[in-house]
Amino acid sequence: MVYFDNAATTFPKPPTVINEMINCMTQYCGNPGRSGHILSLRAAEKIYDCRELLSTMFGVSNPTNVVFTPNTTYALNIAINAFSKRKSHILISDVEHNSVYRTVSGLSKFGIDYDIFTVDPHNTENTLLSLKSKIRSNTSMIVCTHVSNVCGITLPIMEIGKICNKYGIKFIVDGAQSVGTHKINIKNCNIDALCAPGHKGLYGPQGTGFVIFSDKYSNEKSISRLNPFIYGGNGVNSAEKTMPTILPERYEGGTLNTVGIAGLCEGIKFVKSQTEDELFKHSCSIYNRAVEMVSFLPDTKVYCGDIIKSSCLLFNVDGLSSDYVADLLNNDGICVRSGLHCSPLAHKKLKTTDGAVRASFSCFNNLSELESFYKSLKNIVYNR
């Protein structure tokens, strides 16, 4: 089997991730923060270790500003709702995933409006000009992806962060496709909340994700202004009827995924041992060769193939639906994704509203696998 669906979730996982999850299940899987016995304490220690790794990785001094979630979508819902204000205005980009688009759209019932700014993948200044032209007096938040899940379009989050700082606007970044391959410093980019998965570029298991709040939210007064999202028990101030005004407990209700977080801890260590730069360099080398191969085939269109730094190849074959092409590739043991990839805004921008095929690469892919992919796709193209 050739696995080219790493933008959805990376596979395989490093052996250390699997081993630590087994170790957790058999040695210390108590309920963290609930009891004083040794299994509960060991579970809590492991979770705190993971918070420390993440806070250090993304430039936050307080590990408790790391809030664990089941995935990026939950993280984005937490962050967007945390900063939302009635009758305010939000800006998002025209390549956003539905986890941003639908969440922001759903706030209209609270009188919150939104606009979409245009991303120019070839000209950063045009992107920033479009964004600035949409800012209103009541713009309270900018939410954008760092890297598109569809075809690797990258947004200038450093520059957007500077604009947010100038206008006093909250900045939320969706790092679903960049965490683990791009170095992100929350303070330097003026990010208020970074949302990301554990199961993609950090090579952790599914069911893990997080939102990291900046150090600006490290006291009870600032945290009390953040709207709660989930309500329930977490072992803190159990006699109170309201959620705590401290992080991470304000947003962590119920039992955490200790096993998953234990695995994520090892995934982070794996990334740090390889370095983000080297991991991304390898994925890009596969991508660049894939663009050359697929572009050589007749009646086959590659989208944004001139975007050099990417690990997501998006393409279509004339006369064939993306679902049909993906099914034929699957018959040859090659795993890709087809359709709209939960990002209708990006597909509207690319004029691929009927969908497209995405092949996405990780550090575990190699050129031999790419040759198998190309051979299969070549047969599909020539035998239509």
C-alpha positions in Angstrom: 0.0 0.0 0.0 1.1 3.5 -0.8 -0.3 6.1 1.6 -0.6 9.6 0.1 -3.3 11.0 2.4 -1.1 12.6 5.1 -2.9 16.0 5.0 -5.9 14.1 6.5 -3.8 12.2 9.1 -0.2 11.0 9.0 0.4 7.3 8.6 2.4 5.3 9.7 3.2 6.6 13.2 6.7 6.4 14.7 7.1 3.2 16.7 7.8 5.2 19.8 4.3 6.7 19.6 2.6 3.3 19.5 4.9 1.9 22.3 4.2 4.8 24.7 0.4 4.4 24.1 0.6 0.8 25.1 2.8 1.6 28.0 0.3 4.2 29.2 -2.6 1.7 28.9 -0.8 -0.9 30.9 1.2 1.2 33.4 -0.3 4.6 34.3 -3.7 5.2 32.7 -5.4 6.8 35.7 -7.8 9.7 35.5 -5.6 12.9 35.7 -6.5 15.6 38.1 -9.2 13.6 39.8 -7.5 11.5 42.5 -4.4 11.5 44.6 -3.3 8.0 44.0 -0.2 7.1 42.0 -1.9 6.2 38.7 -3.8 9.5 38.6 -0.6 11.4 39.5 1.5 9.7 36.8 -1.2 10.4 34.2 -1.3 14.1 35.2 2.5 14.2 35.0 2.6 12.8 31.5 0.0 15.3 30.4 1.9 18.2 31.9 5.1 16.9 30.1 3.2 17.2 26.8 2.0 20.7 27.7 5.6 21.7 28.4 6.8 20.3 25.1 4.2 22.2 23.2 4.6 25.5 25.0 8.4 25.4 24.4 7.9 24.4 20.7 5.6 27.4 20.0 7.1 30.1 22.2 4.7 30.2 25.1 6.3 30.5 28.6 3.3 29.0 30.5 2.6 25.3 29.8 -0.9 25.7 31.4 -1.9 27.8 28.4 -2.0 24.6 26.4 -5.6 23.3 26.2 -6.0 19.8 24.9 -8.9 19.0 22.4 -9.9 16.0 20.3 -8.8 17.7 17.1 -8.2 21.1 15.4 -11.9 21.7 14.7 -12.7 21.6 18.5 -9.7 23.8 19.1 -10.9 26.4 16.6 -14.4 26.4 18.0 -13.0 27.0 21.5 -10.8 29.9 20.3 -13.3 31.6 18.0 -16.0 31.4 20.6 -13.6 32.5 23.4 -13.0 35.9 21.6 -16.4 36.4 20.0 -18.3 39.6 20.8 -21.9 40.4 19.9 -22.3 42.8 17.0 -18.6 42.5 16.1 -16.9 41.7 12.8 -14.6 38.8 11.8 -12.2 38.4 8.9 -11.3 35.0 7.3 -9.5 34.1 4.2 -10.8 32.6 0.9 -9.0 29.3 1.5 -10.4 28.4 4.9 -11.4 25.0 6.0 -15.0 24.5 7.1 -13.8 24.3 10.7 -13.3 28.1 10.4 -15.9 28.9 7.7 -18.8 27.1 9.4 -17.9 28.2 12.9 -17.7 31.9 11.9 -20.9 31.6 9.9 -22.7 30.1 12.8 -22.0 33.2 14.9 -24.5 35.2 12.8 -27.2 34.4 15.3 -25.3 36.6 17.8 -25.2 39.5 15.4 -21.6 38.8 14.4 -20.8 39.6 10.8 -17.8 38.3 8.8 -16.0 39.1 5.5 -13.6 37.1 3.4 -10.3 38.5 2.2 -8.5 37.3 -0.9 -5.3 35.4 -0.8 -2.8 35.9 -3.6 -0.5 32.9 -3.4 2.1 34.7 -5.6 2.0 38.2 -4.0 2.0 38.7 -0.2 1.4 42.4 -0.5 -1.8 41.8 -2.5 -3.0 39.5 0.3 -2.3 42.1 2.9 -4.0 44.9 0.9 -7.1 42.8 0.5 -7.1 42.0 4.3 -6.6 45.7 5.3 -9.4 46.8 2.9 -11.9 44.7 4.8 -11.1 45.9 8.3 -13.9 47.8 10.0 -14.1 49.8 13.1 -15.8 46.8 14.9 -13.4 44.1 13.5 -12.5 42.1 16.6 -10.9 39.0 15.1 -9.0 37.6 12.2 -9.0 33.9 11.8 -6.9 32.2 9.1 -5.2 29.1 8.1 -1.4 29.1 8.0 -1.2 26.5 5.1 -4.2 25.5 3.0 -5.2 21.8 3.4 -6.1 21.8 -0.3 -3.0 22.7 -2.2 -0.4 24.2 0.1 -1.1 27.9 -0.3 0.7 29.6 2.6 -0.5 32.7 4.3 1.9 35.4 5.7 1.0 35.0 9.4 3.9 37.1 10.6 2.6 40.1 8.6 -1.0 39.5 9.5 0.0 39.4 13.1 1.6 42.8 12.8 -1.7 44.2 11.3 -3.7 42.7 14.2 -1.3 44.2 16.7 -1.6 47.6 15.1 -5.4 47.6 15.1 -6.0 45.8 18.4 -7.5 42.7 16.7 -7.4 39.2 18.1 -5.5 36.7 15.8 -6.4 33.0 15.6 -4.3 30.7 13.4 -5.3 27.3 12.1 -2.1 25.3 12.1 -3.6 22.1 10.9 -1.3 21.8 7.9 1.8 23.6 9.2 2.4 22.5 12.8 5.3 20.0 12.7 6.7 21.3 9.4 6.8 25.1 9.9 8.4 26.8 12.9 5.7 29.0 14.6 6.4 31.4 17.4 3.2 32.6 19.0 4.7 35.7 20.5 6.7 36.8 17.5 3.6 36.4 15.2 1.3 38.1 17.7 -1.0 35.1 17.7 -3.7 35.1 20.4 -4.5 31.4 19.9 -2.9 28.7 17.8 -5.1 25.7 17.0 -3.6 22.5 15.7 -3.9 18.7 15.5 -1.8 16.1 17.1 -2.4 13.5 14.5 -0.9 15.2 11.4 2.5 16.9 11.3 3.2 16.0 14.9 2.7 12.2 14.2 0.5 11.6 17.2 -2.6 9.5 17.3 -6.1 10.6 16.1 -8.3 12.1 18.8 -5.6 14.6 19.8 -5.4 18.3 19.2 -4.9 21.6 21.1 -5.3 25.3 21.3 -2.4 27.3 22.8 -3.3 30.7 24.1 -0.6 33.3 24.2 1.0 34.5 27.4 -1.3 37.5 27.3 -3.8 35.1 28.9 -1.9 34.0 32.0 -3.9 35.7 34.8 -7.4 35.2 36.0 -8.6 38.6 35.0 -7.7 38.1 31.3 -8.9 34.5 31.3 -12.3 35.4 32.8 -13.0 37.6 29.8 -12.7 34.5 27.5 -16.1 32.9 26.8 -16.4 29.3 28.1 -17.2 26.7 25.4 -17.7 23.5 27.3 -19.1 23.0 30.8 -18.5 20.2 33.2 -16.2 18.7 35.8 -12.4 18.9 35.7 -11.4 18.4 39.3 -11.0 22.1 40.0 -13.4 24.1 42.2 -16.0 21.4 42.0 -18.4 23.2 44.5 -18.7 26.1 42.0 -21.4 26.2 39.3 -19.2 28.1 36.8 -16.1 27.0 34.9 -12.8 28.0 36.5 -11.1 31.3 35.4 -7.7 29.6 35.0 -6.2 27.7 32.0 -6.4 25.0 30.9 -9.3 24.1 33.1 -11.6 26.8 31.7 -11.8 24.7 28.5 -11.0 21.2 29.6 -14.2 19.6 30.9 -14.4 15.9 31.4 -11.7 13.2 31.2 -8.7 13.9 29.0 -7.4 11.5 26.4 -4.4 10.4 28.4 -3.5 7.6 26.1 -3.6 9.8 23.0 -1.7 12.6 24.8 1.0 10.1 25.8 1.4 9.1 22.2 1.4 12.8 21.1 4.2 13.4 23.6 6.4 10.9 21.7 5.3 12.3 18.3 6.5 15.8 19.3 9.8 14.3 20.4 10.1 12.5 17.0 9.5 15.8 15.2 12.1 17.6 17.4 14.7 14.9 16.8 14.2 15.2 13.0 13.6 19.0 13.0 10.7 20.7 11.2 12.9 22.0 8.5 14.2 18.6 7.5 10.7 17.0 7.6 9.3 19.7 5.4 12.3 19.6 3.1 11.7 15.8 2.5 8.0 16.3 1.8 8.7 19.1 -0.6 11.2 17.0 -2.5 8.5 14.4 -3.1 6.0 17.1 -4.0 8.3 18.8 -6.5 9.0 15.5 -8.3 5.2 14.6 -8.2 4.4 17.9 -9.9 6.9 17.2 -12.7 5.4 13.7 -13.2 1.7 14.6 -13.2 2.2 17.7 -15.3 3.9 15.6 -18.0 0.7 13.5 -18.5 -1.8 14.7 -21.1 -5.2 16.1 -20.2 -4.1 16.4 -16.5 -4.2 19.6 -14.7 -2.1 20.4 -11.6 -3.3 23.3 -9.4 -0.9 25.7 -7.9 2.0 23.5 -9.1 4.3 26.5 -9.2 4.0 26.9 -5.4 7.4 25.4 -4.6 7.0 24.8 -0.9 4.2 22.3 -0.4 3.5 18.8 0.5 0.0 18.7 -1.1 -0.4 17.9 -4.8 -3.9 18.8 -6.2 -4.9 17.7 -9.7 -7.6 16.5 -12.0 -7.9 14.3 -15.1 -10.0 15.7 -17.9 -13.3 13.8 -18.3 -13.0 11.9 -15.1 -14.4 12.8 -11.7 -12.0 13.1 -8.8 -13.8 10.4 -6.9 -13.5 8.0 -9.9 -9.7 8.7 -10.2 -9.2 8.1 -6.5 -11.2 4.9 -6.6 -9.0 3.6 -9.5 -5.9 4.5 -7.6 -7.2 2.8 -4.5 -7.7 -0.4 -6.6 -3.9 -0.3 -7.2 -3.3 0.1 -3.4 -2.7 3.9 -3.5 -4.4 6.0 -0.9 -5.3 9.6 -1.9 -8.3 11.9 -1.2 -10.9 13.3 -3.6 -13.7 15.7 -3.5 -13.9 19.1 -1.8 -11.7 18.3 1.2 -14.0 20.2 3.6 -12.9 23.5 2.0 -15.5 24.8 -0.5 -14.0 28.3 -0.3 -10.6 27.1 -1.6 -12.2 25.1 -4.3 -14.3 28.0 -5.4 -11.1 30.1 -5.6 -9.4 27.3 -7.7 -12.5 26.8 -9.9 -12.6 23.1 -8.8 -16.1 23.1 -7.3 -16.7 19.6 -8.6 -13.7 18.5 -6.5 -10.1 17.4 -7.2 -7.7 14.7 -6.3 -5.2 15.4 -3.5 -2.0 13.5 -2.9 -0.2 14.6 0.3 3.2 13.5 1.5 5.0 12.9 4.8 8.5 12.0 5.9 7.8 8.3 5.5 7.1 8.6 1.8 9.8 7.9 -0.8 10.4 8.2 -4.6 9.7 4.5 -5.1 6.2 5.0 -3.8 5.9 8.0 -6.1 6.8 5.8 -9.1 4.0 3.4 -8.2 1.6 6.3 -8.0 2.7 7.7 -11.3 2.5 4.3 -13.0 -1.1 3.8 -11.8 -2.1 7.4 -12.7 -0.5 7.0 -16.2 -2.6 3.9 -16.8 -5.8 5.8 -15.8 -5.0 8.7 -18.1 -4.2 6.6 -21.1 -7.0 4.1 -20.7 -9.9 6.4 -20.2 
